[in-house]
Amino acid sequence: MAWILLIIGGLFEVGFATCLGKAKETTGMTAHAWLVGFLACLAISMLLLYKASQSLPIGTAYAVWTGIGAVGTVLVGILLFREPAEFWRIFFITTLIASIVGLKIVSTH
């Protein structure tokens, strides 16, 4: 169950980064609405990380949480914000995914 909470928390991390990107693109009340989304996603993400770290090693939980957030945010950047999908970006995202999977495999919990 802790791994599921951690994955969902990582996805909410992607959500708060995405909200920041959208807030940057807008102004006025729309930007404020994106910032409210940012705060909501941030709170949920942190709560889920906290819950997962109660039964997983904090180093592993934090590394996986930030890894999911990093990979997801890069993919959102490519798909939603039209950031470049260059070979080296994809290569290093792939190595990051492999590292996240490796941490899951070697985790004792």
C-alpha positions in Angstrom: 0.0 0.0 0.0 2.9 2.4 0.8 4.2 2.0 -2.8 0.8 2.9 -4.2 0.6 6.0 -2.0 4.1 7.0 -3.1 3.3 6.7 -6.8 0.1 8.7 -6.4 2.1 11.3 -4.4 4.6 11.5 -7.2 1.8 12.1 -9.7 0.5 14.9 -7.5 4.1 16.3 -7.6 3.8 16.4 -11.4 0.4 18.1 -10.9 1.9 20.9 -8.8 4.7 21.5 -11.2 2.2 21.5 -14.1 0.1 24.1 -12.2 3.1 26.3 -11.8 3.8 26.1 -15.5 0.2 27.0 -16.4 0.2 29.8 -13.8 3.3 31.3 -15.5 1.4 31.3 -18.9 -1.7 33.1 -17.6 -2.6 36.2 -15.7 -5.3 37.5 -13.3 -7.8 35.1 -11.8 -6.8 32.3 -14.1 -3.2 32.4 -12.7 -4.6 32.5 -9.2 -6.8 29.4 -10.0 -3.6 27.6 -11.2 -1.8 28.6 -8.0 -4.7 27.2 -5.9 -4.3 24.0 -7.9 -0.6 24.1 -7.1 -1.2 24.4 -3.4 -3.7 21.6 -3.4 -1.4 19.3 -5.3 1.5 20.2 -3.1 -0.4 19.4 0.1 -1.7 16.1 -1.2 1.7 15.1 -2.6 3.4 15.9 0.7 0.8 14.1 2.8 1.1 10.9 0.6 4.9 11.1 0.8 4.6 11.3 4.6 2.2 8.4 4.8 4.4 6.2 2.5 7.6 7.1 4.5 6.0 5.7 7.6 6.6 2.2 6.3 9.3 2.7 3.6 12.9 3.9 4.2 12.8 7.7 3.8 15.8 7.8 1.5 14.1 5.3 -0.9 10.6 7.0 -0.6 12.0 10.5 -1.2 14.2 9.3 -4.2 11.2 7.5 -5.8 8.8 10.4 -5.1 11.2 13.0 -6.7 12.0 10.6 -9.5 8.4 10.2 -10.4 7.9 13.9 -10.2 11.0 14.6 -12.4 10.1 12.1 -15.1 6.4 13.1 -15.1 7.3 16.8 -15.2 9.7 16.4 -18.1 7.0 14.4 -20.0 4.4 17.0 -19.3 6.8 19.7 -20.5 7.3 17.8 -23.7 3.7 17.0 -24.3 2.0 20.1 -22.9 4.5 22.9 -23.0 6.2 21.9 -26.2 9.7 21.5 -24.7 12.3 19.7 -26.8 12.3 15.9 -26.9 16.0 15.6 -27.7 17.8 12.3 -27.6 19.9 13.1 -24.5 16.8 14.3 -22.6 15.0 11.0 -23.4 18.1 9.0 -22.6 18.6 10.5 -19.2 14.9 10.2 -18.4 15.1 6.6 -19.3 18.1 6.1 -16.9 16.2 7.9 -14.2 13.2 5.5 -14.7 15.6 2.5 -14.5 17.0 4.0 -11.2 13.5 4.3 -9.7 12.7 0.7 -10.7 16.1 -0.4 -9.2 15.3 1.3 -5.9 11.9 -0.5 -5.8 13.6 -3.8 -6.5 16.3 -3.5 -3.8 13.9 -2.0 -1.2 13.4 -4.3 1.8 9.8 -3.2 2.3 
